Amino acid sequence: MAFVHPENSYTRMWVQAHGALEDLLVDEHPPTAPRPLKDRLQVFQGLATFYLKYLQIFRSLEAVYDQIVHPQKRRMVRHVLDGVMGRILELKNEMVELEFSEFHYFDDVLQDLKLTPEDLEVPIPQYFVREKMHVLRDREKMLAHVMAKGGHIEQVEQELSVQTMCLEEAVRVLQVCERARQGRLRHRFMKEIRQAEEEGSQAKSQTPISTLDPDQAATRIQKVWRGYSQRKRTRRERLEEMIFLGMVPPEQQQQRPSVAQLKAQQVETTRRLVQEENEAEYQRALVSIKESVRAMDGPDLRETLQEQIRQWFIECRDATGKFPDFPNAEDGGSTAIFAQKTPDQVAAELAVKEEEKEKKRKDNINKDKKGGKDRKDQKKDKKWKSKQKKGGKEEGEEEEKGWKMPPSNFLPTVVEGNKMYKDVWQGRDEKQNFLQRFDAQLVREEKRLEVEEEVRVQVDELMRQEVKNLKLAVDREKGKKKKKGKKGGKKKKKKGKKGSKKKKKKEKDLTADRTLESLYEELVLEGFLIRPLNIKLSEYIGEFSYLGTTLRQADIEPMPSLSDVRQLIALYGILPLGSQSVHQKAPLMKTLLLAGPGGVGKRMLVHALCTETGANLFNLSPRNLAGKYPGRSCLQYLLHMVFKVARQLQPSVIWIGDAEKTFYKKVPKLEKEMEPKRLKKDLVKVLKSVKPEDRVLVIGTSRRPFDADLKPFCKVYRKIILIPRPDYASRLVLWRELLCGGGARLTPSLDLSSLAKVTDGYTQGHILQAVRLVLTPRRLAQQTTRPLTAEEFIPPLARQDPVYKEEEEAFKMWYGKTPLGKKRARAAKAIEEEGESGKDKDKRGSGKKTGKEEKSKKKNK
């Protein structure tokens, strides 16, 4: 086999991704404007198809960006990758607004596109954490230093010191172990003696065996052996067939990865090292090449620009009889001159601009004198305009009905990236660049444009002064010059006034006299800034729901699966927090609520979100706030401090556990001292200050959301994800993964299917606790002689209370009262009414037809 360089594989993947992207852009921008769609199912099918195709392109581009080595190619891929990520979020938002549900089911679309449920998983770009690894390491060191300074590590040392024992106790434990070992040896020795005595007594009591013919003896031996070997072969084949059908779990494989996997991991790490080397070389080249271009081409560019501008001065002088006004820097400076226009056109444009400025100045003066128009006239004009708009809508109302794709913030980015790929990289020959280092020619072209812009600004200043001198010497426009200078001064004063007004609107910085390090240290010592657990989102185990579309077609709302929850966390939390460009343009989401019964993994998802994005984790739970920063002013100071540090060290996640307690309808007597409703008023005000450029997400977790006052609760938490208990498929996968992770051997005697069926109603936390109680070190050592069975897990499960149907129905009822749940209920009701009205019309039409048929029959008779 010929050797294939890894770069060729990723380049091929890049080419295929852009080919698919180009086809998709043709569908997004058809040559003729599409008509509005009235069928909601057809609209959803189109959105789902776009969503899945973009998801496949996203997966390919993420793999390319992670492993490709060329620094300039990586920037190109990153540009398109951010655009595709944002477009996926936009399509998801459109599907939510169309179906009024956070969960969608793509069974039929997956079947049409010949994809598997694994293709629905949202990939998490590795550059979210890898490109800021140095920052995260420094932050970890700082956190460890502050915690050591505050004495948080002493608790761990005390816990470890409790496990130590004195010398006498250690000797006693050793004696017990040694006596037990000697007893086991003595028992084994006596057992062997007893067996030998029994065999001897049996041999004496038996009668002597008659000798057989050698052929008969061989036949009997063959019969026994063949029977044994056939039974063994049959059992093995039956087990293989059951494993192939998925009815029996396969035998546990070795924990060590294979040689091919180790080689692949080694190649990935080496490629990442090469990436860093090539990137460092590219950054050095940017500086050196720009300096060389400035030194070599800078003087020539300056001379040519000056000659061209002077030639333009002469042409304008010959055409208009006077020297022109040089364009301001705001208008583009000399770029307006070289826009392929004649001197007459340039002079005319400049004259028009001056006239417009004078008109605006006069209008402002008149407004200041008159005080503006009368309010009544303004109201009449507004009413007349609104009537005109309404009339226009009513005329074309029939054509505008239906659904249209709204404008996108990310499609221009994707189109621009695709065009750059075609112009620069599609037909470029990279065979000679085996090491995939930067392209010096491309760098030179980019830096030449930068140097040209810098030189142009310098030349503009010189030529602007030269024009002034020429006008003073030749045209003698000293008086006009002074007037223009006065006008410019007045304008500057007005701008200063506007700036002063904006400054007044800014909020006061309560911690202006403190450094970021001191604020960070205080939050760590008070327990508000905590270290997130190292948990990946893939560790949140859950299976795909295979009957979602079928149930919805039968007007039955299916319960979402854990796989759907995992996808929503990636879409709503990880992708926006990981990329700054995506967060700025995507639909802004400041808050997120995870609601569900205890043990479904809400806290685990919060920690996974922080791990995947490298975000800071702040804990503002009511329990953590109890007794700290008392009083309204102190609480405002704390919130200001938390959000300031969160913005400075973004991305950041602010976690509020037991979020329903902040919005209690009535505070229980036992919790009144804790004051759980302290955050209710101030939290709403602080959230208004969060802007699109702030990668800060407030996440609330709640196990009893129905205890909260619904209206203010939903006003703060706009996005709500309802996490259900795991279904059968998720429980089956969960049992298998937890048992394998705990060191258990999966044998045919361990019926996982029965375990998954019996544990209906139990959450992931219940199952994990049962596995930990059963899989003790002693039980794991006994697996060779006594394999695990399903019955061993029943007692620890029986001691725990499952999620009953009443609690599940309470969650469903509460979710139906949320704004999104109400919208979905209204939409379902409207569809039912439309169906009933359609049936009534059909009945009336059939009744009329039957009457006419009877009359025709009578005439025939």
Secondary structure as UniProt FT lines:
FT   HELIX           6..28
FT   HELIX           40..67
FT   HELIX           71..99
FT   HELIX           107..113
FT   HELIX           117..120
FT   HELIX           127..130
FT   TURN            131..132
FT   HELIX           133..150
FT   HELIX           152..162
FT   HELIX           167..205
FT   HELIX           214..245
FT   HELIX           259..320
FT   TURN            329..332
FT   HELIX           333..336
FT   TURN            337..340
FT   HELIX           343..370
FT   HELIX           375..395
FT   HELIX           397..400
FT   HELIX           411..420
FT   HELIX           421..425
FT   TURN            426..427
FT   TURN            434..435
FT   HELIX           440..470
FT   HELIX           471..475
FT   HELIX           478..505
FT   TURN            510..513
FT   HELIX           516..525
FT   TURN            526..527
FT   STRAND          529..530
FT   HELIX           537..539
FT   TURN            546..547
FT   HELIX           548..553
FT   TURN            554..555
FT   HELIX           562..569
FT   HELIX           570..574
FT   HELIX           575..578
FT   HELIX           580..585
FT   STRAND          591..595
FT   TURN            598..599
FT   HELIX           602..613
FT   STRAND          616..619
FT   HELIX           622..625
FT   TURN            626..627
FT   HELIX           632..648
FT   STRAND          652..657
FT   HELIX           659..663
FT   HELIX           669..671
FT   TURN            672..674
FT   TURN            676..679
FT   HELIX           680..688
FT   TURN            692..693
FT   STRAND          696..702
FT   HELIX           705..707
FT   HELIX           710..716
FT   STRAND          719..722
FT   HELIX           728..741
FT   TURN            742..743
FT   TURN            748..749
FT   HELIX           752..758
FT   TURN            759..761
FT   HELIX           764..774
FT   HELIX           777..781
FT   TURN            782..785
FT   HELIX           790..793
FT   HELIX           794..798
FT   HELIX           805..816
FT   HELIX           819..860
//
